[in-house]
Amino acid sequence: MQLKRPLGEKLSDGHCPAVLLVCEQRYFRWWLKKTRIEKKPAFIDLLCAVPLQQIYGCPLGGIGGGTITRGWRGEFCRWQLNPGIYHYETVIADQFTVCLRCKGQTVYQQVLSVERPSTLQGWNWGYCGHYAFYHALYPRAWMVYELPGQNVVLTCRQISPVIPHDYKDSSLPVGVFIWEVENGRDEDVDVSIMFSLQNGTGTKEDRSGGHWNEPFTFEKEGERVAGVLLHHCTHVNPFTFAISAREKAGVVVTHLTAFNPAGSGREVWQDLLQDGQLDSSDGKSNPTEKGEVTAAAVCASCRVPAQGHRTLELALAWDMPCIHFGSKEKLHLRRYTRFFGSGGDAAPALSHHALTHYEEWERKIEAWQKPILENSQLPSWYKSALFNELYFLTDGGTIWMELPPDCCTEDLQGPAGSGLSNLLPVLQEYGRFAYLEGQEYRMYNTYDVHFYASFALIMLWPKLQISLQYDIAVAVVNEDVQPRQYLMGGQTAPVKTKNVVPHDIGDPADEPWQRVNAYLIHDTANWKDLNLKFVLQVYRDYYLTHDSLYLRDMWPVCQAVMESELKFDMDNDGLIENGGFADQTYDAWVVNGASAYCGGLWLAAVCMMCKMAEVLGDAEIQQKYMDILRKGKETFERLLWNGKYYNYDSSGSNTSSSIMSDQCAGQWFLGACDLDHGEFEVFPKSHVVSALKTIFEKNVMGFAGGTMGAVNGMRPSGVPDTSSVQSNEVWVGVVYALAATMIQEGLVEEGFRTAEGCYRTVWEQLGMAFQTPEAYREKKVYRSLAYMRPLSIWSMQLALERRATRAPAPAQPSQVPLHP
Ligand SMILES: C[C@H](CCC(=O)O)[C@H]1CC[C@H]2[C@@H]3CC[C@@H]4C[C@H](O[C@@H]5O[C@H](CO)[C@@H](O)[C@H](O)[C@H]5O)CC[C@]4(C)[C@H]3CC[C@]12C
């Protein structure tokens, strides 16, 4: 699971060349107005794409409190403290430095960084990378430093509190660094680890003036931590960093309240060099002047006996309790404030909690990961992919907020109201959760994509998935009649139509939840997949959680969106038709008439409507959907089945017979809910297996020698479908979902082979660790770094667990009354 760093060929961001060709006047005009006249950031900025840097490692922080990503070389380099807003900058002062002393003399002092920066030149930089090793298994990482010529080995364990089914510590904005020191010498060594940090995140605000630092200690239940608080006093979203270490017998913690990270840093270096400790003066630093930056350091020291071993425990916490999104209309409180308060003074308590609870976190993480890591039948790449792809749940611009204390149901539901009886209790207890479609596609909870990623949430933090679904349900029943022009077709239509699922819950640079549908490429009221994906998730969630209150609340919403969807069955043959534009998640790939993707999702959703109606004892609705299902199944087979697989669509166009890798998406969800056999069989087993085998032969093995996953669309002749900019892309999250479907259908080897191509391409060949993109092409092109969809890998795990246990369905169709 060690990350390798072959930097490979230069890649280009997939959308740029194509986009500048076509778009793209409409997009360009919109972009100019948005960024130059309104002076606001574009929700997708095709003209200023984030440059690819193959540097990232495991991020720090729990869920929804902001994240700080460290690179695999140890640098602090990707920042998301303002919710959903990314800033990519390596802050050079943010370092760990080691000092070794023998018999009262410093024998070695080294910044543990391979950099040779132009600032802090009084420090000893340029650690030789050959002596360091990086491993990541999210939410943990390990860095091993064999100090050259010293016979001392340092291992830093970096741990963030990301713990399945934990809704308290998982929300904390902290990370710990546990330094194990092994002394291979025949004499005692005094070892110090200094942690230095700039007051800020490397933006121009670091120089805006008024920032200041102060030392602190915090003691509770006989445990004491000490360090420095760095108060970052910006007008919007001010915060406090705390760097700290745990004091215990034999460990001395010292600090330096302030130093200039833009200078030579000589005074810091000498201070440490002298005695392996920092000066530890009392008192606050002066607030910075405009243009000035400041930094601080904490140092933990201990004596390590000859051939002995000791541990030094350090932490980073950040406290930004109250946040404004870009519009600054409303003040929101982060989830962790319910445990640590919202006064902006929680950093010492957070540090203390982290340093006194990390062992418990490690135990819990270990207990969760161990059965998978120790399963010798699973390949190593899969173990790495499964856990490391989870980074996006925290580092997807994620926010986890409290509801305002005085919030009532009406505030949440908007003018439409919806009778969601459990809405308020769920949101009050578990808060509000959102994550971005991608770090470059700045929309919260993009729903057509979340459909894929949602497996991670429902399996690991089911209450967050339930909470997210309530938010979507509220958005369904509300509308926003404001007209606007859509970029793809140029037509004008309302922002949000009633009784349809929104594309997304809004842009964090605006006011999410308040204003949904930041996406203005298409009017998604006419998309065919969104409503169906809601129904499929509702039943899947119920099946996995047995939460019948949730099912009951969602039932009217499912009926409403299915009623909207029924309008797309224009010829009343039981099957919806696509509209001749890219009216689904493949938003640049036109579909016309009946289609394997949307038609398959439709039949699966109709099947789940029958099942939910049965569970809820709603005979009338059950009958209605059973009739539709009977007709629709026949139509689907007649219009799309070609003897080997389901055609892309029924339009009879040149590419109608393309083989779509995602043609079994409906079956994927049915299988995950055990609704794929007996009376519930929607797609004939033999057809599903034949389609999957064809995809494996053509889209996987017939593409890039079987080494890059499955291309979205393949012509039966064996060449990729180039009819759209997305048909010849590979979508990593779709590939993991396809692999899960294969596993569900017993094509286990094929499933692993398929998924392995994506993992190896992204994490090994392209060097895109911790920034898995939405898409890549066979050669040199990728699109949308750090994307939501690949979290679908958790559906592979669900499929595997099912196979292993062959458990009967957890939720039997016991009757759940419609009204309590
Ligand atoms: C505006 C252009 C058309 C103008 C015209 O017709 O006159 C568009 C033509 C191609 C578009 C780009 C296609 C790729 C990206 C798609 C992305 O949408 C999000 O991505 C997911 C698919 O990867 C989708 O599932 C999700 O729901 C979407 O939020 C938006 C950016 C694109 C680069 C897109 C931009 C507009 C076009 C250039």
The ligand as an SDF file (V2000), in Angstrom:
LIG
                    3D

 38 42  0  0  0  0  0  0  0  0999 V2000
  -21.5870   24.7060  -22.2890 C   0  0  0  0  0  0  0  0  0  0  0  0
  -21.1310   23.6690  -23.2700 C   0  0  0  0  0  0  0  0  0  0  0  0
  -22.1370   23.5600  -24.4120 C   0  0  0  0  0  0  0  0  0  0  0  0
  -22.4080   24.8590  -25.0850 C   0  0  0  0  0  0  0  0  0  0  0  0
  -23.2700   24.7350  -26.2790 C   0  0  0  0  0  0  0  0  0  0  0  0
  -23.8600   23.7140  -26.5460 O   0  0  0  0  0  0  0  0  0  0  0  0
  -23.3680   25.7320  -26.9590 O   0  0  0  0  0  0  0  0  0  0  0  0
  -20.9300   22.2960  -22.6570 C   0  0  0  0  0  0  0  0  0  0  0  0
  -20.5000   21.2320  -23.6710 C   0  0  0  0  0  0  0  0  0  0  0  0
  -19.7290   20.1190  -22.9100 C   0  0  0  0  0  0  0  0  0  0  0  0
  -19.8670   20.5650  -21.4780 C   0  0  0  0  0  0  0  0  0  0  0  0
  -18.8610   20.0080  -20.4650 C   0  0  0  0  0  0  0  0  0  0  0  0
  -18.9710   18.4810  -20.3790 C   0  0  0  0  0  0  0  0  0  0  0  0
  -18.1080   17.8910  -19.2560 C   0  0  0  0  0  0  0  0  0  0  0  0
  -18.3720   18.5130  -17.8830 C   0  0  0  0  0  0  0  0  0  0  0  0
  -19.6490   18.0260  -17.2400 C   0  0  0  0  0  0  0  0  0  0  0  0
  -19.8700   18.6360  -15.8610 C   0  0  0  0  0  0  0  0  0  0  0  0
  -21.0820   18.2200  -15.2730 O   0  0  0  0  0  0  0  0  0  0  0  0
  -20.9900   17.5380  -14.0370 C   0  0  0  0  0  0  0  0  0  0  0  0
  -20.2890   16.3580  -14.2830 O   0  0  0  0  0  0  0  0  0  0  0  0
  -20.8390   15.0850  -14.2230 C   0  0  0  0  0  0  0  0  0  0  0  0
  -20.3440   14.2860  -15.4040 C   0  0  0  0  0  0  0  0  0  0  0  0
  -18.9670   14.1690  -15.3430 O   0  0  0  0  0  0  0  0  0  0  0  0
  -22.3460   15.0420  -14.0920 C   0  0  0  0  0  0  0  0  0  0  0  0
  -22.6910   13.7460  -13.7450 O   0  0  0  0  0  0  0  0  0  0  0  0
  -22.7630   16.0430  -13.0480 C   0  0  0  0  0  0  0  0  0  0  0  0
  -24.1420   15.9900  -12.7790 O   0  0  0  0  0  0  0  0  0  0  0  0
  -22.3930   17.4160  -13.4930 C   0  0  0  0  0  0  0  0  0  0  0  0
  -22.5500   18.3200  -12.4230 O   0  0  0  0  0  0  0  0  0  0  0  0
  -19.9160   20.1450  -16.0510 C   0  0  0  0  0  0  0  0  0  0  0  0
  -18.6130   20.6680  -16.6440 C   0  0  0  0  0  0  0  0  0  0  0  0
  -18.2920   20.0450  -17.9930 C   0  0  0  0  0  0  0  0  0  0  0  0
  -16.8500   20.3770  -18.2760 C   0  0  0  0  0  0  0  0  0  0  0  0
  -19.2240   20.5870  -19.1020 C   0  0  0  0  0  0  0  0  0  0  0  0
  -19.2160   22.1270  -19.1620 C   0  0  0  0  0  0  0  0  0  0  0  0
  -20.1930   22.6540  -20.2330 C   0  0  0  0  0  0  0  0  0  0  0  0
  -19.8680   22.0980  -21.5830 C   0  0  0  0  0  0  0  0  0  0  0  0
  -18.5490   22.6370  -22.0450 C   0  0  0  0  0  0  0  0  0  0  0  0
  1  2  1  0
  2  3  1  0
  2  8  1  0
  3  4  1  0
  4  5  1  0
  5  6  2  0
  5  7  1  0
  8  9  1  0
  8 37  1  0
  9 10  1  0
 10 11  1  0
 11 12  1  0
 11 37  1  0
 12 13  1  0
 12 34  1  0
 13 14  1  0
 14 15  1  0
 15 16  1  0
 15 32  1  0
 16 17  1  0
 17 18  1  0
 17 30  1  0
 18 19  1  0
 19 20  1  0
 19 28  1  0
 20 21  1  0
 21 22  1  0
 21 24  1  0
 22 23  1  0
 24 25  1  0
 24 26  1  0
 26 27  1  0
 26 28  1  0
 28 29  1  0
 30 31  1  0
 31 32  1  0
 32 33  1  0
 32 34  1  0
 34 35  1  0
 35 36  1  0
 36 37  1  0
 37 38  1  0
M  END
$$$$
